[in-house]
Amino acid sequence: MIQMENVTYSYEKGYGIKNVNFTIDDSEFTFLIGPTGSGKTTIMKLIYMAMFPQSGVVTTGKFRSDKIKKRKIPFLRRKIGMIFQDYHLLRDRNLYENIALPLYVIGTRHIDIAERVEDVIDLVGLTGKEEHSPDELSGGEQQRTAVARAVVVEPNLILADEPTGSLDRLTASEVFNLLVGLRSKKRSIIFATHNRELAELADYKLRLFDGKVRVE
C-alpha cells in the first residue's frame, strides 16, 4: 500500500524528516506517534503527494513520487480518505452536502450519490441530522461527519491527522473506535496522534522523534 525509501524532507527552520524507511501493507492499522513538530503531518502530505521528497522515493499504491505526473495526482487521491483535526467542513453547506461533495468532485453518478451518502450517515450514527449545518453540530458530530466524508469515496487508504486532538476523552474514544471498525482487507488506516493510550491498539507503530522514524 505505502512505502518510503530513504525519504528526506527538510524545512528552512530545520524541521522535517530524515532518511525515513517503512512499509505499510493492505489492511494494516498504523499509528504515527510523536510530539508536535516531529513530522507526522509531513509524512501524511508526502503520502498523498501534496509535497514531494527532497531525496528518496514515496510509493502510494501504484504511484511513485519520482515518476508521477501532475495530472495523475487527482487519480491517486480518489482512493484516499482524509480526516483532519479541525474537520475542514464547509460552513455554507449542511451535513449531507458536506459528505456528498467528494462524490460530485470525482464524477459519481447522481443516482448513486444519495444511497452512498445515506449509508455512511447511518454508519457514523448521524441519521436525522442531514440538514444540520456544521455550526449546529457538536465537535464529535463534526468529526463523525468528516469521517463519513472520507469513507463515502470507498477509499483504499484513510489518513487521519490528529482526528481526536480537539475532542474530550470520551468523544475521542468513540471516534477512534469508529475508525477501527472501518478497517478491512482492502483498506489501510494511518492514524497520527500523540495519544499513547490509543496507540496500544495498533498493528504496529511508527514513532517519530527529531525527524527520524522507529518502527515498533
N, C-alpha and C positions, 0 to 999 in steps of 0.2 A: 504493500500500500504506500509506504513512505520510506525513503532512505536519504540520509545525509552522509556525505562522504567528504571528510576534511573541510567542512564548511566554516568559513570565517566571514563575519560582517562586523565592522567597527564604525562607531560614530565619532564625530570630531572631538567630543569631550571624553573619549576613552571607553565608553560603554559598548556593549555588543557581545558577540560570541567568538570563540577561538577554537579552530580545528575540531569541530564537533562531528562525531560519528555515532549514528544509531540507525536501527531498522525497526519499523512497526509493521506488523502483518495484519491481514484481514481479521476482523472481529475482535481485535485487542482493545482493551480499555486502558489507556496510558495516562499517567499523571506527569505533568511538568511542574516540578516543585521548586520554589525559590523565592527569595525576597524581592521586593520592588526593585527594578533596575537590573535584575540578574539575567535577563534575556528571554523571558517566556514569550512576550509579545513579538519579539524579533523572530523567534523560531516559527511562530504562527504565521507571520507575514511572509516568511520565506517559503513555507509550505504551500500557501495559496498564491504565491508569486506576486505579491504586492511590492516586493523588493527581491533583488537577486544577490547571491553571494559574491563577495569580492574575490573569493577563491573557493574552490571545491564545487561540488555538484549536489543539487537537491532533486530528488525524483519523487513525484507525486502521481501515483497511478502510472499511466503510460507517458507522462510528460516529464521531460528533463529540463532543468533550468538553463543548461548551456546550449540547448537546441530548440526550445520552444519559440515560435514566432508570436509576436504581439497579438495578432488576430486570433490566435488559438487560446489565449488565456481565458476568455469567457467560457470556452468549452470545458476547460479544466475546472472552473468554479461552479459549473452547473451541477456537479456531483459532490459539492462541498456545502454543508450547512454550517453557518457561523452564528455563534452566540456570544454576546458581549456583556460586560458588567453593567453598562449603562443602557442596555436594552436596544437603543437605536430604533425606536418606534417612531413612526410619522405622526405628529400631533394632529394633523388635519384629516386623519383617516381613522375609522373605527377599527375595532379588533379584527373583524372579518377581513376588512380591506388590507390591513397590515399583513395578515397571514397570506392572503391571496396574491399580493404583489409579485413575489418571485415567480409565480406560475405565469403571470402575464408577461413578465420580462423574458422568460425562456420560450414563450410561444405555445404554452399548453392550450389545448382546445377548450373553448368556453364551456362546452358540455361536460368536461371532466373537472373543471376547477371547483365548482360548488361541492361535488361529492368529496373531493380530496380535502378541501378546507374543513368541511363539516366533520370528517373523520378525525382530523388532527385536533380540532377544537374539543371533541369528545375525549380524545386520548389524554389531553393535558388538563381535563376537568374544568373547562370553561364554558360548557354548554349553557346557553341562556344569556351570555354576555357579548354576543356577536356585535351588537350595536353600540357597545360602550366605547368611548374614546379612551386613549391611554391615561388621561388625567382622571378618569373615573375608576381606574383600577389601582389596586394596592401594588406595592413593589413586587411581591411574589407573583401576583397575577400578570404583571407586565413581563416578568421574566418567563413565565409559562407561555405567554404569547410569543415571546422571542424564540422559545424552544419550538413551538408549533410552526413558526415561520421557517425555522431551519429545517425541520423534518418534512414539511409539505412537499419539498422538491425530491423526496426519496433519495437522500444522499448516500454515497458510499462512505463518506467521512464527515464527522461532526467535529468542529473546532470550537471549544468552549473556553473563552479567555476570561478567567476570574468571574464566572457567571453567578457565583453566590457571594461575592465580596461585599455587596452593599445590603445584604439581607440578614435578618436576625437568624439565630441558630436553628430554630425550628423550621422556618421557611427555607433556609439554605439546605437543610436535610431533605425536605420534600422535593426541592428542585433537583438535588443530586440523585435521589432515588428514581426520579422520573427519567433522568439521563441514563442511569444504569439499565433501566428497562428498555431503552432504545437500542441497545447493542444487539447485533445479530451476526449471523455467519458472513454476511456480506458488508457489514458496516463496522468501521473502527471509530473510536471516540478518543480525542485528546483533550484532557481537562487540565487547564493551567490554574494553579492555586498555590496559596501559601498555607492552606489549612491541612495540617499533618494528620488530623483525625480522619478526615475524608480519604486521604491518600492511602490509608491502610487497606482499602478495598480494591486497589488497582491490580491489574495483571502484572504490571511492573512499572517502575518509576524512573523518570529522568530528572535527576536532581541537579539544579543549576547553582553555581556559585562562582563569582569572579569570571564570568564569561565562559566557563567550562561545564561540561555535562558529565555526570557519573551515572551509569546505568545500574539500577538495582532490581 
